[in-house]
Amino acid sequence: MLVAASILLWGSAATSCSDDSDEDRSPYSVSWDPEKTVHPDQEGAAVLIVTGRTGTSWTAEIVSGAEWISFDRTAPGSQTIKSGTTGTSLAQRNQYVYYWPNDTHAERHAVIRFLFSGQEPVDLELTQYSTSSDDDVYQSGQYLAWPEIPAQVLNVDYLYVTHFADMRSGGSGATLRARNYTMCFDRTKFAAWWVAYPLHASYTGSGRVETWAYDPKIAGEWQADLSRSYVSPTYDRGHQIPNADRSGNTVMQEQTFYFSNMTPQNAELNQRPWAALEKAARDNWMCSDTLYVVTGAWWSPSDRLTTPDRNGKQCPVPTSYFKVFLRTVRGNIRQQGDRLGDYPASDLKSIGFWVDNRSGQGTARDWVRSVAEIERLTGFEFFPTVDAAVKTQRDAVSWGL
């Protein structure tokens, strides 16, 4: 599937220190069309959108990945170099990169080097995921090791998607492929029922990278077009996993801006009490043993409220939102390689929150529920590997509320 790489080319002459100066900005750009996702199991085409002063020549070359992509649809590697000129016609703006099914057991990457005449070349990366079980946390058994993963519910409309990114490992400087988050996405809601993820200081920092884009692991037609917010000002593009929970890793933070992570959330709720709850998790509840979080939306079967996205798609509006948290009581007792489910109930604590999707909902203290209560409300089973007694807790005081 497609990793959308927006590349902006800059002119060589500079008369100002500001990056925002229109005079300094090059008129040339090339980027992937974010709506053209790359499927792992079928042939298709990704699209490069090329803009610039009319009549400027350009050249594109596949410098790696020719074993699975081409500039023509004949066969992989059949055309690795392409040239053209900029212009306003569709044929000049849209340049097709054809791909073939991935029959390997790993994601694969290709690099296209693009050069406008008189400009510096830029590299654009294309990624195609694998159909192997590596990314399926239920087939791989990772749900047994990752405490935040809810029990699987089989439904023809549900897609279970996990995003990963490289992270530095301790003080060694080595990198490892770490999980970012897992979601249960519903094709009929154009949104996720829940997003589950670990929260630790290693994920957080002070950066913010806004790169709104379609989720490359989910077909574009099943997602809301949220290149801008919902048409109605009542609703924000409400993150399920907050971008601030991944502010220490650029790639992970970019993944939180996928449209699949958004729901139409009441703007006042999202910007004030919900944001305060998210901040409390980072500031007060995160611990060295890791805080495990599931954030979710819930749609009542009797609620038919919708709001349009930027393509006119009618997106069902969630009736309520919830969060559930799990961690060790002391926050610093875990050993390398252990599993949270092996700890006795006395060493663990949990809490849940449930709130209607409208303004005037008070604060998180008013929303407290046990995890077991939220399981009954939603029909999902959270933290399935821990003692059930942990999930009956409803002690707001122990969480500083």
Buried (B, 14 or more C-beta within 10 A) or exposed (E): BBBBBEBEBEBEEEEEEEEEEEEBBBBBBBBBBBBBBBBBEEEBBBBBBBBBEEEBEBBBBBEBBBEBBBBEBEEBBEBBEBEBBBBEEEEBBBBBBBBBBBEEEEBBEBBBBBBBBEBEEBEBBBBBBBBBEBBBBBEBEBBBBBBBBBEBEEEEEBBBBBBBBEBBEEEEEEEEEBBBBBBBBBBEBBBBBBBBBBBBEBBBBEEEBEBBBBBBBBEBEBBBBBBEBBBEEBBBBBBBBBBBBBBBBBBBBBBBBBBBBBBBBBBBBBEEBBBEBBEBBBEEBBBEBBBBBBBBBBBEEEBEBBBBBEEEBEBBBBBBBBBBBBBBEEBEEBEEEEEBBEBEBEBBBBBBBBBBBEEEBEEBEEBBBBBBBBBEBBEBBBBBBBBEEBBEBBEBEEBEB
